[in-house]
Amino acid sequence: MKRLLSTALLCLVTSFASQASAQVNVGVDASDPWLGFMNVFELPENGGGYVFGDAWGVPDLVAEFTGDDLRLSPNVINDPNEFWYQNTTGTAPDPSNPGGPGQRGNKNMAASMYIQDDSLLGENVIFSGNVNAHSFTSAHTTTAFIKEFDGAFNLLFSSTMELTTAGAFTISLEIDDIPGNHVQYGFETVGENVWSTDVAPFGSISIDAVAAPPTPSFGSYSQNFESVGLAGTDPTALASGSEGDIQPGSDGKHGWSTFVNVFDGSDNYKFGYGTNPAPNEDPPAGFSQVVAGQGAGGATDQYLNAFSDYGCCDLAEPTQQGHGNGTDMVQTNLFQEYEVGSDDVGRAIEFSFDIKLPGGDQAANALGASGSATAEMFIKTLDPNDFSETGRTDVDILTGIAGLNDATWTNHTLNFAITSDMVGDVFQFGIESTASNFDPTGVFLDNLNMGDASSANADFNGDLIVNGEDFLTWQENEGSTGALADGDADGNGTINGLDLAVWQAQYGPVPQATASIAGVPEPASAALVLLGMVCLGGTRRRVR
């Protein structure tokens, strides 16, 4: 079975991998030729079975444009027949009481309003828009979709997002370049049919007719702290970010920020404060300072000292004691922050840094010198509405960084994948420490670099093309440890979703300027003919 899957993937990529997919942005435009299709199902309590499907006019779905605004509402059926309505008196069935206002619908309607554009074959399609208002009850849902069908309109692949609140949305799908396939994007509204006079209580959804423009990439960051003012001489140097940031649209001085969460001794959340500009002060002012003398590039180089907020918190206030009561856990975050844009989807990000523990006369301040404090270097994304984490990769500084000591600097790299569901999220990278009772947390950092993973490589079998064969290698070893030949694209020794993200980003021929091509034979023409014959038996799409 594995050999058949491998052959199918190889067929697909051999035929089409030489054609690089272009990103095509599509949206909601009233002037486009929108189509309608209705699939009708029994209610769940009646088994939920499929009844029929047919092309319907867009107004019959119900969907309508008002200027640049698209409004989707529950489907209306004004036919009292018991096929469409549960004829009841009160809650009891009553065939003599025909359907009409107030009667519950008897079918589940899946109304699709869509654009079919087969010119999108072979492209990376990004569908975006903006929900202006959402008042649907739980009885109805609307989902944005991109779908790829075969020539007989059997669904092959799709990307979907249920639209549950007001705000922008973006989904993407890489479409196969297979002649005869079909591409559709649009909206599906699902729920029971209602009588025309009963529509209002069920609500509706309103969507911008103009797609939300893509937000820019957040670029990269590099910092060695050599041009940052020292602690005690320039208290705002870290907050102003005097070097490193190249975020598009910024002034080049996007700086470091802080946020603190405080938990009681049972790990229950108590309170938090921030986001605030990072200070550049000596302890116990809290968080961070730029100092000189032990930098990674030489004895006089500058570096960042990161530590807990030992000023936390007001000892006169019983609910806000932090370090002072000996049991509260103070979680201190020092970070750079950006917004994930649609242009960032598919990026494999790496965050590399030099790190060491304080030594000499500062050894007592080092993380782990005493007490039970912990600290992690991290990359994460957060929902901008409630700041819950939507993605994270991290490393425990004391247990996860090989060779960490207080005498020499050690380099470490974190990797992170940007996916389409992260567009609009907050992107952060930095250090997080958790400590109580003034336990030492000092960590020295230098030469921080965040950007695209230039060293990542998803050509696991070394054949100069990132394709289905490489995906199979990753799939067979996911969750284990290994090297490049086992599917470890980012070189961290673990085979996981980060490596899959690199495979997605690098899919296609390896640039020959950086690849050795000696000893790679051209396949014999007879083998190509045989491969083409095998491909007629079926294909399997590359995973996105």
Secondary structure, DSSP 8 states (H G I E B T S, - for coil): -HHHHHHHHHHHHHHHTTS---EEEE---TTS--EEEEEEEE-GGGT--EEEEEE--GGGTTEEEETTEEEE---B----STTTB--EETTEE-TTS-S-TT--BSEEEEEEEEEE-GGGTTSEEEEEEEEEEE---TTEEEEEEEEEE-TT--EEEEEEEE--SSEEEEEEEE----TT-EEEEEEEEEEE-B-GGG-GGG--EEEESS----------EEE-STTS--TTT-TTHHHHT-SSB--TTS-S----EEEEEEE-TTS-EEEEEEEEE-----TTS-SEEEEES--TT-TT-EEEEE---TT---TTSTT--GGGGSS-EEEEEEEEEEE--GGGTT-EEEEEEEEE---GGGGGGBTTSSSS-EEEEEEEEE-TTT--EEEEEEEEHHHHSTT--SSS-EEEEEEEE--GGGTT-EEEEEEEEEE-TT---BEEEEEEEEEE-TT----TT-SSEESHHHHHHHHHHTTSB--GGGT-SSSSSB-SHHHHHHHHHH-EE--GGGS--TT-----HHHHHHHHHHHTT-------
